[in-house]
Amino acid sequence: MSNIYIEKAEEAILHTYNRYPIVFDHGEGVHLYDVDGKEYLDFAAGIAVQSLGYHHREYTQALKDQIDKLTHISNLYYTVPMMEAAEKVVKASGMKKVFFTNSGTEAIEGALKAAKKYAYERDGKADHEIIAMHHSFHGRSIGALSVTGNEKYQIPFRPLLPGIRFAQYNHLESVKEQITEKTCAIIMETVQGEGGVYPATEQFLKGVKALCEENDILLILDEIQCGMGRTGYMFAWQEYGVEPDIMTCAKAIGCGVPVGAFVLGNKAAEASLKAGDHGTTYGGNPFVCAAVSKVFDLYEKEHILENVRTVGAYLEEKLNDLVEQYDFLKERRGKGMIQGLEVTGRSVGEIVNHALEQGLILITAGSNVLRFVPPLVITKADVDEMTEKLKASF
Ligand SMILES: *Cc1c(COP(=O)(O)O)cnc(C)c1O
């Protein structure tokens, strides 16, 4: 059956992805089922999105209820879900103001605009620079691509944004070297995801924050992948005690509906984007905000952070065991439920394909890393099952 669907899809869908040859039908908890009825244990969560697992009853009921009331009305008016979702983001982050977007890349665009506007308000100039990191990933729209430190993605689309300088992640000196009097922002992921799962060292993150404060530069932390509880903290920066001036969210903030956000701290909230400076038709509509609002409630009700800390530690232990056992596994990196295994001398793509045959969904990061970003509701038994399936795929 699935071959027919795949052929038809390839006839009509622009081929920008080399998709795995699976046609999914539905999900339940941490399992997915394809159109032929085969079951998969999911350790990818739709790329770090489905934190609550699939077909969560209370979550889907909240969406159904909202669909029956109102899905969209534009940002010319207020809605109660928008108010509730914003309140919960502000409370969880301790930051000041939020702007809802439709995706991660749009959250990055908004963050870059807010930083530029902040600097413009300060000195009236319009030539500001932004420092970004090598091996970063911030999205595919032109602004986000401009700060994504990966030439492979950038080259065909040049010229990109001017005034972007790149530094080495976890290398404070290299950041210092790129600062000029024009620098308005430093943007980085708190844990690099797509680039190969590299958490920021405490020394680096604190050092960057200090540089930002000394030079009146805004720190933008991209929490699109590592945020929303994935590291065991609602936002990864909370573990470091380093609050950004601007934070970006997406992926798990809606647990399956397209929504993102950029969130401003005191400084940026007071003196950056004003009425007329930024907008979106769909962004933050009552449908997606009902999802965001319910996601925050369910994180609390189901003790998601506690689960990430205990089961995440167990996952870490199991992955460390694998590194001990298999020579081609070089190291484990990550925090909580964003983990990577670096592979040498074997293709990660092939391992992922073997895993799929075993009924295990994994994804890769960088060119040689197996990435584990499961739903945050997994149990130790799920970790054990994953480990067995992974060994079989080795
Ligand atoms: C996925 C991701 C993005 C882009 O989000 P989209 O919703 O795909 O546009 C940006 N930054 C990070 C860290 C991501 O993981």
The ligand as an SDF file (V2000), in Angstrom:
LIG
                    3D

 15 15  0  0  0  0  0  0  0  0999 V2000
   13.9900   23.5010   14.2170 C   0  0  0  0  0  0  0  0  0  0  0  0
   14.8150   24.6560   14.6450 C   0  0  0  0  0  0  0  0  0  0  0  0
   14.6220   25.9360   14.0970 C   0  0  0  0  0  0  0  0  0  0  0  0
   13.6570   26.2120   12.9800 C   0  0  0  0  0  0  0  0  0  0  0  0
   12.3300   25.9420   13.3310 O   0  0  0  0  0  0  0  0  0  0  0  0
   11.2350   25.7370   12.1680 P   0  0  0  0  0  0  0  0  0  0  0  0
    9.9440   25.6120   12.9190 O   0  0  0  0  0  0  0  0  0  0  0  0
   11.6290   24.4980   11.4300 O   0  0  0  0  0  0  0  0  0  0  0  0
   11.2880   26.9270   11.2960 O   0  0  0  0  0  0  0  0  0  0  0  0
   15.3760   26.9720   14.6100 C   0  0  0  0  0  0  0  0  0  0  0  0
   16.2660   26.7670   15.5890 N   0  0  0  0  0  0  0  0  0  0  0  0
   16.4840   25.5650   16.1380 C   0  0  0  0  0  0  0  0  0  0  0  0
   17.4730   25.3940   17.2450 C   0  0  0  0  0  0  0  0  0  0  0  0
   15.7750   24.4560   15.6690 C   0  0  0  0  0  0  0  0  0  0  0  0
   16.0150   23.2430   16.1830 O   0  0  0  0  0  0  0  0  0  0  0  0
  1  2  1  0
  2  3  1  0
  2 14  2  0
  3  4  1  0
  3 10  2  0
  4  5  1  0
  5  6  1  0
  6  7  2  0
  6  8  1  0
  6  9  1  0
 10 11  1  0
 11 12  2  0
 12 13  1  0
 12 14  1  0
 14 15  1  0
M  END
$$$$
